[in-house]
């Protein structure tokens, strides 16, 4: 088991990619903090599924966009587990609307959760990560942060581009003690995307070399690799996992 007895904090872990990442770490021996903002029922389900694997887990509510919530998240994590070995900044939101109809509220919420949340969680986790052997931070960005997918997601794209930049900056600032990398997924078959029109989904699949969308577990596999000892000489890297999207 690559992460036996490691303490892993995953933000936005009640569903989708975050849930898949949390369970994948547990399958590899990790104990997991399942952070959520609103969806307590699904967060507790993730915790229950992890405990069925024989690992420890706890669900902790916190809005990563709020500094006081993030500080409490870290304090409760320390109280329950005594430290953190790995931080996965996954929490994110998206509002699809024509670019000129985007509201200030939508822009602010997207940037606050996706980008500021990544910064805050990293800032307040560092004191618990720095003295742990093999500690690592993994940020979930997006291929949208590299090459825009659609003007309807302009604020989301900007936030993910910011996460890529933040990843590279933190990789330098926290070296050599903490590695910082990012996984940039393309389309993933999650609840968040399930309501998209079938015509649109089919069109986007055709833009992907593998002619399908990723499963959350495939993104989790990339996350676990970058956080593992197998990636011990990798930091500041953005690993694109998009099935060859063009």
Secondary structure as UniProt FT lines:
FT   TURN            2..5
FT   STRAND          7..10
FT   TURN            11..12
FT   HELIX           16..27
FT   TURN            28..29
FT   STRAND          31..36
FT   HELIX           40..52
FT   TURN            53..54
FT   STRAND          57..61
FT   TURN            64..65
FT   HELIX           67..81
FT   STRAND          86..89
FT   HELIX           99..101
FT   HELIX           104..110
FT   HELIX           111..116
FT   HELIX           117..129
FT   TURN            130..131
FT   TURN            133..134
FT   STRAND          136..140
FT   HELIX           143..145
FT   HELIX           151..153
FT   HELIX           154..174
FT   TURN            175..177
FT   STRAND          179..185
FT   HELIX           191..193
FT   TURN            194..195
FT   HELIX           198..206
FT   TURN            209..210
FT   HELIX           216..227
FT   HELIX           229..231
FT   TURN            232..233
FT   STRAND          238..241
//
